[in-house]
Amino acid sequence: MVAEPISASVVIDAEPAEVYEYFTSVEAMVLWMGQFASLDPVPGGKFAVDVNGVAVRGRYLELEPPNRLLFTWGFIGSDVLPPETSTVEVLLRPQDGGTCVEIIHSDLPRAEASKHAPGWRHFLEQLAKTVLVGHGQNAEGQ
């Protein structure tokens, strides 16, 4: 049975275009999520990230720089959530001089939704810290 979509968000002190790159650039992706990435950020292009030893595989479906991305998500070797079976939407909206990053993950089996919700919160916190370091600031914004 499929769960309701889960969502998580964070506000980052950077412009949407800068944050967008962290979802499309191999070098930027591995700074905040994963030990390996192979990305082809075009519609139908490969989205591959290894997160904590788990091989996530999917395809980019829609790219609207710098405001939105949509890609599929699943795990190699999983019978519960195989590659390309769920959908991740990333929304980047200007807010308070920075960017509100919202992740909406749909089509997850119930058992996976309970795992992905805290996972996305964790990784969005990592993204915020990573972008701040890229700005030469520490995590407190100094």
C-alpha positions in Angstrom: 0.0 0.0 0.0 1.3 3.5 -0.9 1.7 6.1 1.8 0.6 9.7 1.6 3.5 11.9 0.2 6.0 12.9 2.8 7.6 16.4 2.8 10.5 18.2 4.5 11.9 21.7 4.1 14.7 24.0 5.1 15.6 27.6 4.5 19.1 28.1 3.2 21.0 31.4 3.1 21.7 31.2 -0.7 20.0 32.0 -4.0 17.8 29.3 -5.6 20.2 29.0 -8.5 23.1 28.1 -6.2 21.0 25.6 -4.2 19.7 24.0 -7.5 23.2 23.0 -8.4 23.4 20.7 -5.3 20.8 18.5 -7.0 22.4 18.5 -10.5 26.1 18.6 -10.0 28.0 15.4 -9.1 30.6 17.3 -7.1 28.0 19.2 -5.1 25.7 16.2 -4.6 28.4 14.1 -2.8 29.1 17.0 -0.5 25.8 16.6 1.3 24.3 13.3 0.2 26.0 10.1 -0.8 29.5 8.8 -1.3 29.0 8.4 -5.1 26.9 10.2 -7.7 26.4 9.9 -11.4 24.0 12.5 -12.7 22.7 13.5 -16.1 20.4 16.4 -15.3 18.2 16.4 -18.5 14.7 14.9 -18.9 15.2 11.1 -19.0 18.8 11.5 -17.7 20.3 9.2 -15.0 20.0 10.0 -11.3 22.3 7.7 -9.4 23.5 8.3 -5.8 24.9 5.9 -3.2 23.5 7.0 0.2 25.0 5.3 3.2 26.0 2.2 1.1 22.5 2.0 -0.5 22.4 2.4 -4.3 19.6 4.9 -5.2 18.7 4.9 -8.9 16.2 6.9 -10.9 15.8 9.3 -13.8 15.3 13.0 -13.9 11.8 13.7 -15.2 11.5 17.5 -15.2 14.0 20.3 -14.7 12.9 23.9 -14.3 16.1 25.7 -13.2 16.4 27.2 -10.6 12.9 26.5 -9.1 12.0 22.9 -9.5 13.2 19.4 -10.2 11.4 16.1 -10.4 13.1 12.7 -10.4 12.4 9.1 -9.7 13.9 7.2 -6.8 14.3 3.6 -5.7 17.0 1.1 -4.6 18.9 -1.5 -6.6 18.0 -5.0 -5.4 14.9 -3.9 -3.5 11.6 -5.7 -3.9 9.8 -3.1 -1.8 11.1 0.1 -3.6 12.9 -0.8 -6.8 14.7 1.8 -8.9 12.4 4.5 -10.5 9.3 3.5 -8.5 8.8 6.6 -6.3 9.0 10.3 -7.2 10.9 13.2 -5.5 9.9 16.8 -6.2 12.3 19.5 -5.2 10.9 23.0 -4.9 13.2 26.0 -4.5 11.5 29.3 -3.6 13.0 32.6 -2.5 12.4 33.3 1.1 13.8 35.8 3.6 16.8 36.6 1.3 17.5 32.9 0.9 15.8 29.8 -0.5 13.2 27.6 1.0 14.0 24.0 -0.2 11.0 21.7 0.0 11.2 18.0 -0.8 8.0 16.1 -1.6 8.5 12.3 -1.9 5.5 10.5 -3.4 4.6 6.9 -4.3 6.5 5.4 -1.3 5.3 2.1 0.3 4.1 2.8 3.8 7.1 1.0 5.4 9.5 3.2 3.4 7.7 6.5 4.1 8.5 6.1 7.8 12.2 5.7 7.0 12.4 8.4 4.3 10.7 11.2 6.4 13.5 11.5 9.0 16.1 10.8 6.2 15.0 13.8 4.2 15.0 16.0 7.3 18.6 14.9 8.0 19.8 15.4 4.5 18.2 18.8 4.2 20.0 19.8 7.3 23.2 18.5 5.7 22.5 20.5 2.6 22.0 23.7 4.5 25.3 23.2 6.3 27.1 22.4 3.1 25.8 25.5 1.3 26.8 27.7 4.2 30.4 26.3 4.1 30.4 27.0 0.4 29.6 30.6 1.3 32.5 30.7 3.7 30.2 30.7 6.7 30.0 28.3 9.6 26.7 26.6 10.6 25.7 29.6 12.7 25.9 31.9 9.7 29.1 33.7 10.7 
